[in-house]
Amino acid sequence: MIVLDVLPDEQLMRTLEKQRRNGRNDYPIRSVWNSIIAGIVYLTFRS
């Protein structure tokens, strides 16, 4: 199961994107969020 598919984060993403509005988009919110989650999953399940 892919964590990102079951994580209920859509409302959070929409809220953060709305707050950013027309600000700089050097680091897209969804990409950064996905990277953070991937890092947590990697650290949690590495052996």
C-alpha positions as CSV (number, residue, x, y, z in Angstrom):
1,M,0.0,0.0,0.0
2,I,1.3,3.4,-0.9
3,V,1.2,5.8,2.0
4,L,0.4,8.8,-0.1
5,D,-2.7,7.2,-1.5
6,V,-4.3,6.6,2.0
7,L,-3.1,9.7,3.8
8,P,-6.0,12.2,4.3
9,D,-4.0,15.3,3.4
10,E,-6.0,16.8,0.6
11,Q,-7.6,19.5,2.8
12,L,-4.2,20.4,4.2
13,M,-2.7,20.7,0.7
14,R,-5.5,22.9,-0.5
15,T,-5.2,25.2,2.5
16,L,-1.5,25.6,2.1
17,E,-1.8,26.2,-1.6
18,K,-4.5,28.8,-1.0
19,Q,-2.4,30.6,1.6
20,R,0.5,30.7,-0.8
21,R,-1.7,32.1,-3.6
22,N,0.6,33.9,-6.0
23,G,3.8,33.7,-3.9
24,R,7.0,32.1,-5.0
25,N,6.6,28.5,-6.2
26,D,10.3,27.5,-6.1
27,Y,9.3,24.5,-4.0
28,P,5.7,23.3,-4.9
29,I,3.8,22.4,-1.7
30,R,2.8,19.0,-2.8
31,S,6.3,18.0,-3.9
32,V,7.8,19.1,-0.6
33,W,5.0,17.4,1.4
34,N,5.5,14.1,-0.6
35,S,9.3,14.3,0.1
36,I,8.7,14.8,3.8
37,I,6.4,11.8,4.0
38,A,8.8,9.7,1.9
39,G,11.6,10.5,4.3
40,I,9.5,9.6,7.4
41,V,8.5,6.3,5.8
42,Y,12.1,5.5,4.8
43,L,13.4,6.2,8.3
44,T,10.6,4.2,9.9
45,F,10.9,1.1,7.7
46,R,14.6,0.8,6.9
47,S,16.3,-2.2,8.3
